[in-house]
């Protein structure tokens, strides 16, 4: 689980909901099922989401508790371990297997280290459940900024998971709802219907033939390419954005859709 992959300080009590979302995207386990009642309590207390979304998330937790574990695990493997369309590795949706992805992950690891976090397991730094663990410990302004940075990725993943009619779509939808951007998914819903499946034997064979991601540069030009994501992260931290993305105030009236 991503929770065991990171050493960190305690999360702010009011953002424990991010940890619940991280758990919901983890590989199903007996521990996850046992934690379902506590997850339901945390979700029920999260007033940043409208009641309908909270209810859907809590219903999902209840289904996890009652379902056969082996069936849950088989469904998870079919959904996330075949093909790239629903990958939980954020930078794969932006950089694919290019050099830029390698440097982007190095830069993200530096972000974790600067905040006092050290990875101690096999998950890559851009693994979404791990990233949510990190966000759960950050100030609200940082959470809003980061979710704003990846909102286009979240919207695409949400649309693809919706097309597969799975509960997991609720996680990116809930994250977008935290910054009032759940409407972003609308732009992708029609597009994903026309996407060719990438989990067929033929598509999987093509993936094996592609060049693996590299974490080192062979030339000055490669170094310049790899540093692009690092510059972007540095600019994001040092430049005040005119339209900062904010996490919704839990005291604000619930939005109606």
Secondary structure, DSSP 8 states (H G I E B T S, - for coil): -GGGGEE-----GGGHHHHHHHHHTS---HHHHHHHHHHHHHHHH-TTS-HHHHHHHHHHHHHHHHS-HHHHHHHHHHHHSSSSTT-SBTTHHHHTTSHHHHHHHHHHHHHHHHTT-EE-SS--TTBHHHHHHHHTTS-HHHHHHHHHHTHHHHHHHHHHHHHTT-TTHHHHHHHHHHTT-GGGGHHHHHHHHT---S-SHHHHHHHHHS----SS-SSHHHHHHHHHHHHHHHHHHHS--TT------TTS-----
